[in-house]
Amino acid sequence: MTLPVLEAVPQPAPLRIDAALAVRWLEAFLRDELIERRGIPRAIVGLSGGVDSAVTAYLCAHALGAENVWGIRMPYKTSNPSSLTDAQLVIDALQIQSETIDITAAVDGYLMQEPDADGRRRGNIMARTRMLVLFDQSAKLGALPVGTGNKTERLLGYFTWHADDTPAVNPLGDLFKTQVWALARELGVPLSIVDKPPSADLEANQTDESDLGITYANADAILAFMLLGYDDDAILSRGFERRDIALVRSRVDGTHWKRHLPTTAMLSNTAINEFYLRPVDY
Amino acid sequence: MKVAIVQVKPRKGDVEANMRALGDAFEQLIADNAPDLIVLPEAALTGYFLEGAVYDLSFRAEELAERIAGLWRERGEARRAVDIALGFYENDGGTYYNAALYVNVEPDGERLLHVHRKMFLPTYGVFDEERFLSRGRRLEAFDTRFGRMALLICEDAWHAIVPTVAAVKGARILLIPSASPGRGFEGPGELETVTRWKHMLQLYASEHGVYIIYAGLTGFEGGKGMTGSSSIVDPRGELLAVAPVLGPCIVRAEIEPREIDVARASLPLLGDLQAVLPDLLADVFQETT
């Protein structure tokens, strides 16, 4: 008699997420952080037309009420027109307040003195100008800027330091990009936003995946295993390519500094955040 | 025996505001079916993640017991006895602990019956307790007017040996003040940390035939959400009541210590363990020394 054989199923990358559960958690987080702890019941979100800022706007609108959320569109002259129209889809769907502030004059005002700046520098200037606008609108509207950076771009260093990462509160920073997509579907973000190729839209025809040289699906899975402590061979054995693993590891290892505040020389035994330690909500 | 857990959501570092909120809860409790025992979470009056501020926000155990008793007399019911257990940061002459006290409040005064100092200080990942705090060195069971109990704080209860030792030392009711930051959203429907706690508490209660009263802190602290889920588990491992993950609330149950005897009679695992544990431990120490 042949005995029945039961095979253990190999575990997939730990990316599965109960999107409805996570949405409830993040909405509670936003209410606690903005209303109860900071006493600022209004939020301001830079709406790029992409999925991260759309999800952030949905979470804020649900947590705080649409009337307390401002979606700010900040186009530059070379921005893809579809970024504006996709952002408008979010504004219309949620009935949040909105402003459109063109950053072209501000960016070009500086670039007149730096006409030779390459695309990377120009992109950083745009990102940092948007940060300036968001903080100024925050002061004008009495609304707290809420960040939109996800865990994948934070780990890969795919953001402008002291620009995209500056808002005081970030609901998405511990979610991989593929998990943000799951939340977007749960929240009912328009599919034209969810399904389009992600793009920083700082240069013509730019997409995240072509910039990074890897798909988000692969990057997220490799990152998920890497952060748990798996070495390259263990990840390789799970069906990923050595080139992709090396790419992800080098981006993570090369950008630790971007995930920290400025390096401060220590001279005393009361150095802030080294010896003098107080939590952010104290 | 009527038990109430007050699942609190403290304002970080604002002891006076948190004492006022506790006074409000006392008023609510006394107005409707007043409890005999009130259990509060870990770091109930300050919030959990304090880093170096534990030195600013710690109490002498006797001083805090007196304040809590005074609050009960002022806002609760001065003529009615109550027992109260709560977690706090303790300053014992310049040595600091993550601790929990048990005070018996009587109309003519209060008796501090026990102080437990957390033995397992999580110092990994998001946790950094041992950077600021010293380890407790003893796990003791203590007698109350409701029978023998033990206090365990949060990670103390993640090691099965700790509730086991408490039960072997005669504790019939385990009180577990906790502050458990939620993580693990694979689902379905429940955070991984919450599921894990439920499994552990139900397993310990049913293995040893003890009641478990688990008081969880709630609310977000710097992005970390405490998972509440305060619960009362009977000696067969049944969940009698469970609080939601988020939001302050009161969890109540009437518990019957005789249930412990009934449960142990039908599943005498604790008796078996008491017989075999000395051999097991001797064996362990022989192998490791």
Chai-1 contact restraints between the chains, C-beta under 6 A:
chainA,res_idxA,chainB,res_idxB,connection_type,confidence,min_distance_angstrom,max_distance_angstrom,comment,restraint_id
A,R16,B,E186,contact,1.0,0.0,6.0,A-B,restraint_1
A,I17,B,F185,contact,1.0,0.0,6.0,A-B,restraint_2
A,D18,B,F185,contact,1.0,0.0,6.0,A-B,restraint_3
A,D18,B,G187,contact,1.0,0.0,6.0,A-B,restraint_4
A,D18,B,P188,contact,1.0,0.0,6.0,A-B,restraint_5
A,L21,B,F185,contact,1.0,0.0,6.0,A-B,restraint_6
A,L21,B,G187,contact,1.0,0.0,6.0,A-B,restraint_7
A,A22,B,F185,contact,1.0,0.0,6.0,A-B,restraint_8
A,A28,B,L246,contact,1.0,0.0,6.0,A-B,restraint_9
A,F29,B,F220,contact,1.0,0.0,6.0,A-B,restraint_10
A,D32,B,F220,contact,1.0,0.0,6.0,A-B,restraint_11
A,L277,B,E51,contact,1.0,0.0,6.0,A-B,restraint_12
A,L277,B,G52,contact,1.0,0.0,6.0,A-B,restraint_13
A,R278,B,E51,contact,1.0,0.0,6.0,A-B,restraint_14
A,R278,B,A53,contact,1.0,0.0,6.0,A-B,restraint_15
A,P279,B,F49,contact,1.0,0.0,6.0,A-B,restraint_16
A,P279,B,E51,contact,1.0,0.0,6.0,A-B,restraint_17
A,P279,B,G222,contact,1.0,0.0,6.0,A-B,restraint_18
A,V280,B,G222,contact,1.0,0.0,6.0,A-B,restraint_19
A,D281,B,K12,contact,1.0,0.0,6.0,A-B,restraint_20
A,D281,B,E221,contact,1.0,0.0,6.0,A-B,restraint_21
A,D281,B,G222,contact,1.0,0.0,6.0,A-B,restraint_22
A,Y282,B,K12,contact,1.0,0.0,6.0,A-B,restraint_23
A,Y282,B,G13,contact,1.0,0.0,6.0,A-B,restraint_24
A,Y282,B,A53,contact,1.0,0.0,6.0,A-B,restraint_25
